[in-house]
Structures are given as structure tokens and as C-alpha cells.
Amino acid sequence: MKFIKLEDWHPKGIDDLEPNAWLALRRRESTSVIAGPGAGKTEFLAQKAAYLLETGLCPPNKKILAISFKTDAAKNLADRVTERCPQELGSRFVSMTFDAFTKNIVDRFYSAIHGDWKPTQQYEVFFPNKRSVSDFWRRLQSSVPDNYQFSIMSEVRQMTDSTFESNVVGSWRIPAHGIHAPQSARDYIIVSWLLEQIKVSNDGQSSISFTTLNRLAEYIIRTNNHVHRAIKGTYPFVFVDEFQDTTYAQYDLLLSAFGLSEIAVTAVGDYKQRIMGWAGAKDDAFHQFEADFSAQRYPLRLNHRSSPELVRIQQVIAQAIDYEVSELQTNNHNQISGDAAWVCVSRNIDNEASYLAQWIASDLRSSTLKPRDYCVLVRQKPEDYEQQLSSYLTQYGLSLRNESVKIGKTTLQDLLAEELTILFSTLLRLGLGQRNAKVWSQLSAAIQLLRNKNQEDEKALRQVEHQLTNFISELRDAMLQPFTSENTRHVFERVIDFINLKDLRKAYARYATGDLLEINRSALEVFFTHCVESQSSWANFLDEFEGINHIPLMTIHKSKGLEFDTVIFLGIDDNAWWSYQPGNTEGLATFFVALSRAKQRTIFFYCQQRGSRRRVSDFYALLTSAGVKEYEI
Ligand SMILES: Nc1ncnc2c1ncn2[C@@H]1O[C@H](COP(=O)(O)OP(=O)(O)OP(=O)(O)O)[C@@H](O)[C@H]1O
């Protein structure tokens, strides 16, 4: 394949990059890009990947590793690269979540774990909460030797159950040479916590949290030169998206894997969107990264997402988070007439729900927007809002879908972003006869990748194309059969067989080891059955499966990285924001993330029946100072 000369390379799919983005793109060493919402940080990473691959700076035997925090963000980035690069180049862009990267190292290099630290090869992933931590502390109190009791308990008193795993365990390194007598009470507590997870439980397996997996991955890389060299040799370029959310453990893993080496790490993020402090995100991740990796910082100024009016309102909130924040700019246009943001105040929930349903229905009628151009955002418990709003929306033929809902061991939002799910629904769409040249060529490229065919081997590629054509025609026949549970079950199994989970495991690094693929296959089956039961034809089934006619409902945390034409932000009251302290930066940042998902409009709802608004009065004061008006509904 012929490479593009450096000076001839141009961005793909967008007109241009702003000057600092060009500098950050061309820099060969570690780089940090700090920019506000909608500044194109994810887009920048996709362009940088295309630049490195197409110019040959990332040579054919090497790959780019991109780490994101959420499955849909990892998928979104991978898709952007696939759209911008020929397939043989795009397949060298490995995009996965931090958790998948961590688990992958432990599963792949399991034999590099020694002695007491070795868990069972098959293990359960354990999600500790405050209760599991305090229970552990209680157990420790009754089991420690008398002479240790005092110091252990006084150490525990200085710890917080919510940050114990992320901050205390996450910043501790497993010693290279086995377990010696603990050096301190703190060591004793951490070692006991780790060993309790590693030891075989009643069901014959270890039960390990992601922080513990992370510590094991870091230990493997630090103590095994072969592993360390293999990882560095594969990935000369590493990208980290949403870097402001990096935890102590994740940062330490990055440092051990890629620090003090020739690997160029590009970290992008926005400290004003730092909303994972409660989950252990480091406060000074960018500064430390710039010092440890000799990274050069490039701020970006343009907002490519939101209308000028929304950018102006965002600026007011951004300044409340950081008064030194630079002026945001946008080249976008206001596409609506009238207000870009307003607050609807109601007395009771029925009032609010009825108004909201009526407003969306009328807006849909008078615009070209589709249900998925709207998004209902809430701080927590989306299921409560779903219950309160659904019957009102139904009256107008509308419906909400809670995208944060759990399906098996994953969530709907994550499941829908999985490669397995996308292949599955694309095959069904083609089976239904919905021909689309672009979809066909993307699917064909994905199947070639899955079957591991060399792009130069035209005969093999034709064979894959032929198999795919035959399968689609067989599928079409099967989908013409009556839509019964038996027939739909048969289609499910045929499609899964055709995809071939073994091939999927080989083709995608994050499926390579461990149980992620099995978790997703089971969840896919659960969700498939659920959709089949509520529908009567394949066409309706697919719309339901993909949620085409539903308005998404999700938590603000789950909305990170996403964008919608209109954001409907519900539940800005003291009950939903019970832990918010006036002026608290992380709370303001959460508010900022919600506001900045919108391209054209953000509508805020306050309902007296849900709670008062004393604690959250800052939010309303800021909106008022930005000129956002309130209306009684
Ligand atoms: N240089 C550019 N020119 C035109 N459009 C762009 C450019 N960069 C990004 N965009 C578009 O702007 C929108 C926001 O981009 P992106 O999601 O990459 O921003 P971000 O900085 O990662 O956002 P956030 O931090 O808010 O999630 C997307 O629709 C993207 O396609």
C-alpha cells in the first residue's frame, strides 16, 4: 500500500483542523489536548489515527492503541477511524475501554502472575460497594492479631469506604517479590483486601474487582520484561480519551506500561467535565501526565457542536467551574428561532409529564427531528422518571427507552455499542431486504476482517463476499417464515453461527480472552427475546431492537461523549442532587456535561413535587445570569 506524503495529508470528513489541533496532530512525542465540550477531541484522535496510519508513521507491523472509558465511546472512535481509513489500515487501530485493556493483560499474560497473587484462571468480576468495604473492615477487626489491632483500626478510621478501592488500593503497587511481612498497617489492610478477592471462594473461583485486576496488570507489566516489551513493541502510539477521568490505578498502569519510553501517548480531555472524582479520578491527571511523559499541551478553542447561543450559556457555567477558562468560540449557526434554553417550572409530576409529552409531540410534528434527536437526561434513577413519564408519552404515540437499564451483566447502552450486536442487527437488516450500498460495503469489510482475509488476496476476498451473499439470501428465506418464537429463535442461532464467535474472539482484541464475549452473547439473547416478545414482524423487531422510535433516557454520566439536537434535563432539585454542596466543582461539572450535550436546545425542568431547590440554587442562579428564562407550566 502506498503511503501519503506527510505534507500531502489532509483531514478526512471535515474541512480543517484549528491551528493547535494541527500542531498536536503532527507532534511525534507525547501530547495533551485540553479542550471544552464539542471541541472535537474525539474527532481529533480519529484524524490523528488516520494521519499516522496513512502516512506510514505507524508502520504496517505496528498498531495504535486507543483507550476510552465507555464501550460506546471506544466504538464511536473506532467507527470514525474506519470511516476515514481504508480497511487494512483501520484494522490496526485497536480501540477498547480501560477495563477491557486491563482485563486483557491479566487474561493474556496470566502465567506471569506468581505465588499468592495468582487468582484462578476463570474468575468472577466483583463490583465492590461501600457496604462490601465496611464489611471487610469489620471482618479484619475480628481477625487481626492483638498486637496489630490498634494500628489497623486507627488506619481504617482515616479511610473512607467510598474511596478505599479507588484511592487507597488503586495507588498501591503489588510488590515484585511476593508477600513479606507487611511494612505498615496500611499495607496489611490492602494486602488483606487483595488476597481476599484472589483466594478461591465457595464456587471454586476468585472474585476480583477491576481495581484489583488493574493492580495485577500493572504488576505483570512491571515485573515481566517480555510482556512489557511485547506491549510496547505492538503499540508505538497510545491514545487516551476523557483523560480527566483517569483513576489513580489507571494512571499508574499507563505509567508502568508506556512511561519513560519512546511510546508517544496522546491524552485528550476537559477538566471541566471531570465528573468521576467520586469514582477515584485523579485531580491533577493532566499536570502529572505532562511532567511524567514530557508531554506538550495544546488547548483547542472552537466548539463544533453547539449553537452560538448555547455556547454562550455554556461559557457562564464553565467560568463558574474555572474563572480563568478561555473564551469558547463556535462557527456553528443557530438553526432554531426563539430561545435555545429555558426552564419549565411545574407544581407536580403529572403536570410536568403531561406538558413534556405534549411539547415533544408538537415539536416532532413541526420539525424534521426524529425521536433519537432528543434525549432526556437525569442525574440518577432513570427508571423512576421512565415510570412517571411513560403513560403520558404513550398518549401521543411516543415512548422513552431507559438506555442505562441492566441487561444480564451489561447495560443496554453498552450492549448496543458492541461489535457483536452491530454485526447481528446489520445482518438482520440486510436479511429483511433493506439494501444499502454503504451498509453492505461496511458489513462486507467487517466480515473480511472477521475471517482474517488478506486485503491483497482478491480470490479470498471474493470468496468471503460470496459466502456473505449466500448467507443473506438464506437468511431472507428464514425471515420470510411466520414470526413465531421458534422461527425467530432459529434465525438468532443462524446469525450467531454465521458471525462465528471464535472468529470474533480472534479479530477483536477485547474479546480475545476472558468472558466479555460470552457476557455480550447472553445479554444479546436476553434482549433479542425481549424484543421478539413485544413485536409481530421483523421490521418492527429491528426498529424496537435499535430503539429507532424511542426517545433515549439516560443518566448524565452515561451521556458523556454523546450529542443530541435537543436535551431535556429533568430533576434539577435537592432530592436528585442530594450530595451536591453549593459551589462544588464536580457537581457543576456534571451540570455542564448535561448542558453541553445539546446542539441546538436545552430545556430544564424543575418540579416542586420532586423536591425543593435550595441546595441546587447555584444552577438556577447561573442560568438566570446567562439570561435563561423561567416559565410556569
Ligand atoms: N474540525 C472539525 N470540523 C467540523 N466538525 C467537527 C470538527 N471536529 C469535530 N467536529 C464535530 O463536532 C462534534 C463534536 O466533536 P467531538 O465529539 O469529537 O467533540 P469532543 O470534544 O470529543 O466532545 P465532548 O468532550 O463534549 O464529548 C461532532 O459532531 C464532530 O463530528
The ligand as a MOL file (V3000), in Angstrom:
LIG
                    3D

  0  0  0     0  0            999 V3000
M  V30 BEGIN CTAB
M  V30 COUNTS 31 33 0 0 0
M  V30 BEGIN ATOM
M  V30 1 N -12.6790 20.0510 12.9290 0
M  V30 2 C -13.9920 19.8320 12.8680 0
M  V30 3 N -14.7500 20.3780 11.9000 0
M  V30 4 C -16.0940 20.1710 11.8490 0
M  V30 5 N -16.7780 19.4100 12.7220 0
M  V30 6 C -16.0830 18.8330 13.7100 0
M  V30 7 C -14.6610 19.0030 13.8560 0
M  V30 8 N -14.2540 18.3250 14.9480 0
M  V30 9 C -15.3740 17.7620 15.4600 0
M  V30 10 N -16.4640 18.0430 14.7310 0
M  V30 11 C -17.8560 17.6330 15.0300 0
M  V30 12 O -18.2100 18.2650 16.2700 0
M  V30 13 C -18.9360 17.3770 17.1200 0
M  V30 14 C -18.1990 17.2120 18.4430 0
M  V30 15 O -16.9890 16.5200 18.2000 0
M  V30 16 P -16.3780 15.5150 19.2830 0
M  V30 17 O -17.4180 14.5530 19.7410 0
M  V30 18 O -15.1210 14.9630 18.7170 0
M  V30 19 O -16.0690 16.5470 20.4390 0
M  V30 20 P -15.4540 16.2970 21.8930 0
M  V30 21 O -14.5000 17.4120 22.1330 0
M  V30 22 O -14.9010 14.9240 21.9960 0
M  V30 23 O -16.7670 16.4810 22.7630 0
M  V30 24 P -17.1420 16.1820 24.2990 0
M  V30 25 O -15.9440 16.3790 25.1470 0
M  V30 26 O -18.2020 17.1980 24.5810 0
M  V30 27 O -17.7240 14.8230 24.3100 0
M  V30 28 C -19.1060 16.0900 16.3370 0
M  V30 29 O -20.3580 16.1160 15.6980 0
M  V30 30 C -17.9690 16.1330 15.3190 0
M  V30 31 O -18.2860 15.4130 14.1390 0
M  V30 END ATOM
M  V30 BEGIN BOND
M  V30 1 1 1 2
M  V30 2 1 2 3
M  V30 3 2 2 7
M  V30 4 2 3 4
M  V30 5 1 4 5
M  V30 6 2 5 6
M  V30 7 1 6 7
M  V30 8 1 6 10
M  V30 9 1 7 8
M  V30 10 2 8 9
M  V30 11 1 9 10
M  V30 12 1 10 11
M  V30 13 1 11 12
M  V30 14 1 11 30
M  V30 15 1 12 13
M  V30 16 1 13 14
M  V30 17 1 13 28
M  V30 18 1 14 15
M  V30 19 1 15 16
M  V30 20 2 16 17
M  V30 21 1 16 18
M  V30 22 1 16 19
M  V30 23 1 19 20
M  V30 24 2 20 21
M  V30 25 1 20 22
M  V30 26 1 20 23
M  V30 27 1 23 24
M  V30 28 2 24 25
M  V30 29 1 24 26
M  V30 30 1 24 27
M  V30 31 1 28 29
M  V30 32 1 28 30
M  V30 33 1 30 31
M  V30 END BOND
M  V30 END CTAB
M  END
